[in-house]
Amino acid sequence: MTCSCIRPAIAGKALQIERGSRHLADYLHSCMGEIAYVVQSLGKTAVRDVVREDLVALDPLVGDLCGVRLAWRPCSDGGALAVPATWPAAEHAPAQEQIH
């Protein structure tokens, strides 16, 4: 018995490797951009500078699994979470080369 997820055709359509790989590359590039915005919003210059204390979870189960505090709980230092009034414009985003 074979797994349906590894069949070369789904619903009679052949897998288009070039198209699929292009979509995957676009998705991963988009993820890199999102990570760059998160790193910048935390005031960091690289992903390796982000620590667990910088992160929060919206869901209690995710918070427990990842070991991060919930977003609606106060910071351990008593400070409140900073929420920007507006998101930064795209032209102010760091270049992809700056984010490691």
Residue frames relative to the residue before (quaternion, step in Angstrom):
aa qw qx qy qz dx dy dz
M 1.0000 0.0000 0.0000 0.0000 0.00 0.00 0.00
T 0.2006 -0.7909 0.5690 0.1024 3.58 -0.82 0.95
C 0.5256 -0.6187 0.4883 0.3202 3.51 -1.21 0.59
S 0.4878 -0.6837 0.4585 0.2905 3.56 -0.89 0.90
C 0.6170 0.5745 -0.3551 0.4039 3.60 1.16 -0.44
I 0.7231 0.4091 -0.2658 0.4890 3.63 1.17 -0.26
R 0.4100 0.6941 -0.4918 0.3290 3.58 1.20 0.23
P 0.4915 -0.6876 0.4436 0.2981 3.62 -0.94 0.80
A 0.7646 0.2626 -0.1745 0.5621 3.60 1.16 -0.32
I 0.1298 -0.7703 0.6213 0.0619 3.54 -1.03 0.84
A 0.8405 -0.0560 -0.0163 0.5387 3.56 -0.72 1.12
G 0.7356 -0.4553 0.2324 0.4445 3.56 0.92 0.91
K 0.6210 0.5227 -0.3541 0.4645 3.61 1.24 0.09
A 0.4096 -0.7061 0.5231 0.2450 3.54 -0.93 0.90
L 0.5216 -0.6297 0.4793 0.3188 3.54 -1.11 0.70
Q 0.2081 -0.7710 0.5928 0.1039 3.56 -0.80 1.04
I 0.2942 -0.8180 0.4706 0.1512 3.54 0.00 1.35
E 0.6634 0.5055 -0.3183 0.4506 3.61 0.84 -0.88
R 0.6785 0.4805 -0.2899 0.4741 3.57 0.88 -0.93
G 0.6640 0.5120 -0.3017 0.4538 3.58 0.93 -0.88
S 0.6704 0.4861 -0.3058 0.4698 3.57 0.95 -0.83
R 0.6168 0.5300 -0.3456 0.4682 3.60 1.09 -0.64
H 0.6505 0.5034 -0.3112 0.4760 3.59 0.99 -0.82
L 0.6422 0.5143 -0.3210 0.4691 3.59 0.99 -0.80
A 0.6469 0.5091 -0.3188 0.4698 3.60 0.95 -0.84
D 0.6408 0.5164 -0.3233 0.4671 3.61 0.98 -0.80
Y 0.6488 0.5186 -0.3101 0.4626 3.58 0.98 -0.87
L 0.6804 0.4811 -0.2942 0.4680 3.59 0.86 -0.92
H 0.6229 0.5240 -0.3378 0.4726 3.60 1.05 -0.71
S 0.6337 0.5191 -0.3178 0.4775 3.57 1.03 -0.78
C 0.6297 0.5296 -0.3268 0.4649 3.60 1.00 -0.80
M 0.6352 0.5266 -0.3285 0.4597 3.58 0.98 -0.82
G 0.6492 0.5147 -0.3162 0.4621 3.57 0.99 -0.80
E 0.6489 0.5111 -0.3132 0.4686 3.58 0.98 -0.84
I 0.6465 0.5073 -0.3181 0.4727 3.58 0.97 -0.82
A 0.6217 0.5387 -0.3407 0.4552 3.60 1.02 -0.77
Y 0.6555 0.5018 -0.3140 0.4690 3.61 0.96 -0.81
V 0.6435 0.5145 -0.3233 0.4655 3.60 0.98 -0.81
V 0.6577 0.5077 -0.3121 0.4607 3.58 0.87 -0.94
Q 0.6611 0.4989 -0.3056 0.4698 3.59 0.93 -0.88
S 0.6731 0.5060 -0.3099 0.4414 3.60 0.89 -0.87
L 0.6540 0.4867 -0.3077 0.4906 3.58 1.22 -0.45
G 0.4937 -0.6720 0.4225 0.3553 3.58 1.27 -0.10
K 0.5135 0.6269 -0.4153 0.4132 3.57 1.22 0.45
T 0.3857 -0.7230 0.5227 0.2351 3.54 -1.26 0.34
A 0.7904 0.1438 -0.0848 0.5894 3.60 1.22 -0.24
V 0.6155 -0.5558 0.4100 0.3796 3.57 -1.17 0.58
R 0.6399 0.5471 -0.3331 0.4245 3.59 0.99 -0.76
D 0.6255 0.5408 -0.3366 0.4506 3.61 1.23 -0.32
V 0.5635 0.5904 -0.3864 0.4297 3.61 1.24 -0.29
V 0.1097 -0.7963 0.5943 0.0247 3.57 -0.81 1.06
R 0.7218 -0.4607 0.3066 0.4156 3.54 -1.28 0.37
E 0.6442 0.5406 -0.3236 0.4336 3.60 1.02 -0.75
D 0.6097 0.5540 -0.3487 0.4469 3.61 1.23 -0.34
L 0.6982 0.4925 -0.2488 0.4562 3.57 1.21 -0.48
V 0.0847 -0.7603 0.6409 0.0636 3.54 -1.27 0.52
A 0.2931 -0.7316 0.5863 0.1874 3.55 -1.28 0.40
L 0.3911 -0.7076 0.5377 0.2391 3.56 -1.16 0.63
D 0.7368 0.3544 -0.1813 0.5466 3.56 1.22 -0.53
P 0.5157 -0.6682 0.4322 0.3174 3.64 -0.81 0.91
L 0.6451 0.5180 -0.3355 0.4506 3.62 0.95 -0.77
V 0.6525 0.4947 -0.3101 0.4831 3.60 0.93 -0.86
G 0.6317 0.5380 -0.3280 0.4515 3.59 0.98 -0.80
D 0.6668 0.4893 -0.2937 0.4793 3.57 0.96 -0.86
L 0.6789 0.5034 -0.2957 0.4452 3.57 0.89 -0.93
C 0.7576 0.3809 -0.1968 0.4922 3.59 0.99 -0.86
G 0.4192 -0.7292 0.4534 0.2948 3.57 1.25 -0.23
V 0.5430 0.5789 -0.4291 0.4312 3.59 1.03 0.77
R 0.5562 -0.6200 0.4339 0.3433 3.55 -1.17 0.57
L 0.5610 -0.5908 0.4617 0.3507 3.51 -1.28 0.35
A 0.6049 -0.6103 0.3806 0.3417 3.56 -1.05 0.77
W 0.7327 0.4277 -0.2493 0.4670 3.60 0.99 -0.68
R 0.5551 0.5577 -0.4124 0.4591 3.59 1.26 0.19
P 0.5453 -0.6308 0.4270 0.3499 3.64 -1.03 0.66
C 0.5811 -0.5612 0.4614 0.3667 3.55 -1.27 0.48
S 0.6028 -0.5781 0.4069 0.3700 3.59 -1.17 0.53
D 0.6926 0.4527 -0.2819 0.4857 3.60 1.14 -0.55
G 0.5922 -0.6127 0.3485 0.3905 3.59 1.26 0.17
G 0.5506 0.6178 -0.3930 0.4010 3.57 1.26 -0.15
A 0.4408 -0.6780 0.5206 0.2739 3.53 -1.20 0.48
L 0.5737 -0.5669 0.4529 0.3802 3.54 -1.22 0.39
A 0.3443 -0.7293 0.5547 0.2048 3.55 -0.96 0.86
V 0.0669 -0.7816 0.6200 0.0140 3.57 -0.76 1.04
P 0.3805 -0.7420 0.4931 0.2479 3.61 -0.56 1.08
A 0.5246 -0.6334 0.4689 0.3222 3.57 -1.09 0.75
T 0.7808 0.0199 -0.0039 0.6244 3.57 1.06 -0.75
W 0.5085 -0.6299 0.4866 0.3283 3.55 -1.16 0.53
P 0.5465 -0.6232 0.4318 0.3555 3.60 -1.04 0.67
A 0.5477 -0.6104 0.4622 0.3373 3.54 -1.15 0.65
A 0.6336 -0.5698 0.3732 0.3668 3.55 -1.14 0.67
E 0.6475 0.5380 -0.3400 0.4191 3.61 1.02 -0.68
H 0.6655 0.4859 -0.3070 0.4762 3.60 1.25 -0.30
A 0.4671 0.6805 -0.4445 0.3480 3.59 1.26 0.00
P 0.5295 -0.6340 0.4469 0.3435 3.60 -1.06 0.66
A 0.5628 -0.5767 0.4627 0.3695 3.54 -1.17 0.50
Q 0.6125 -0.5827 0.3876 0.3674 3.58 -1.07 0.70
E 0.6233 0.5654 -0.3444 0.4162 3.60 1.07 -0.65
Q 0.6269 0.5559 -0.3375 0.4290 3.59 1.17 -0.55
I 0.6839 0.4496 -0.2715 0.5064 3.59 1.13 -0.58
H 0.1298 -0.8145 0.5638 0.0437 3.57 -0.61 1.13
